[in-house]
Amino acid sequence: MSEVLDDPRRIAIAAIVRIDEDGAFANVLLPKILAATSLDRRDRGFVTELVYGSTRMRRKLDHLVDRFLLEPPPPSARAALRIGAHQLLHLDTPPHAAVSATVAASPKRFRSLVNAVLRKVSTAVKEGVTFPSIGIELSYPDWIVDRLGADLGPERAAASMMVMNQAATVHTRSDGYVQDASSQLVAAAVPAQAGDLVLDVCAAPGGKATALASRGARVIAGDQRLARVGLVAANRQRLELDDLHVFQGDACSPPFAPATFDAVLVDAPCSGLGALRRRPDARWRTTPGDVAELSSLQVAMLAAAAPLVKPGGTLVYSVCTLTRAESAGVVAETAPTLRALGFVATGMPVGDWEQFGPDTNVLIPGPDADGMALARWART
């Protein structure tokens, strides 16, 4: 057992099998596995890259490997072939080390198969590899390639997908909270000042709520699931924010009186197609039907939140996705309701936002930020 726990490649193979076969979430599973090991920081980083990179790039890696297979391999062999191909294609690992170490980490009964295939992969990589489509080369489902291409334009979509194949940059706020730069821009777009009463209806894990509370606002932060409410409460306690108050509730029917808050933030659940680098398996889980279902939920949440804003207050809607259906489409569908309540769109917020349709802004993924869409209104 100790041998397994101390071998980065064996750990990676075992984790990938759990992700593929059991439906485990990579960002939840891997920290638990690593916590049970004695690996140093460097090896932990190597395991993370093997698991995240091989999961993220699995379509490309499988295409490269499958040309040398007569039939689909068993799950553990597939996982070994992926991490081996990932080292050869993306990590610049010396070919001999990539092949021999991966073979040694494979289950004994599959070592000859893994050895033979990875040697052929190594030769193919050395000679130069081409891929038949952008979906295979960038390792995305075709529907995501098509959807982002239609919504952003092919060139910008390809650039965004390339960025989301890179590891996420870690950003730490002055209070020690780790939060992506784009999420910090969303919090900055909420004009909360000291003494303001602010509602964050989809607050977990609490990054935006804690940012607003740190500015002196009294923040009411909710989420539908109790476990996720607990995440907000834990961050409140860790950051010692006395005026951040947590509740469990449904954002489609928030338990508050109309015209109560100076600002309301609806950071809605979404397909996450602007933040895929943070969840390497999300591109394989999300479906076109999810986008349609989520956009309907987002409309309901935004319509329920709007009446809670005081006259003179602000309503902010954000999602970490790049689909028009979940951004400009939601804004367009709720526009009649918002107009009837006296809302008017405000100017573009601070940051590298771009117009993404009427009253909607988008932040294109970059090396230091996830993709995000945002809309903001003032109630007259």
Buried (B, 14 or more C-beta within 10 A) or exposed (E): EEEEBEBBBBBBBBBBBBBBEEEBBBBEBBEEBBEEBEBEEEBBBBBBBBBBBBBBBBBBBBBBBBEBBEEEBEBBBBBBBBBBBBBBBBEEBEBEEBBBBBBBBBBEEBBEBBBBBBBBBBEBBEEEBEBEEBBBBBBBBEEBBBBBBEBBEEEBBBBBBEBBBEBBEEBEBEEEBEBBBBBBBBBBBBBBEEEBBBBBBBBBBBBBBBBBBBBEBBBBBBBBEEEBBBBBBEBBEEBEBEBBBBBBBBBBEBEBEEBBBBBBBBBBBBBBBBBBBBBBBBBBEBEBEBBEEBBEBBBBBBBBBBBBBBEEBBBBBBBBBBBBBBBBBBBBBBBEBBEEBBBEBBEEBEBEBEEBBEBBBBBBBBEEBBBBBBBBBBBE
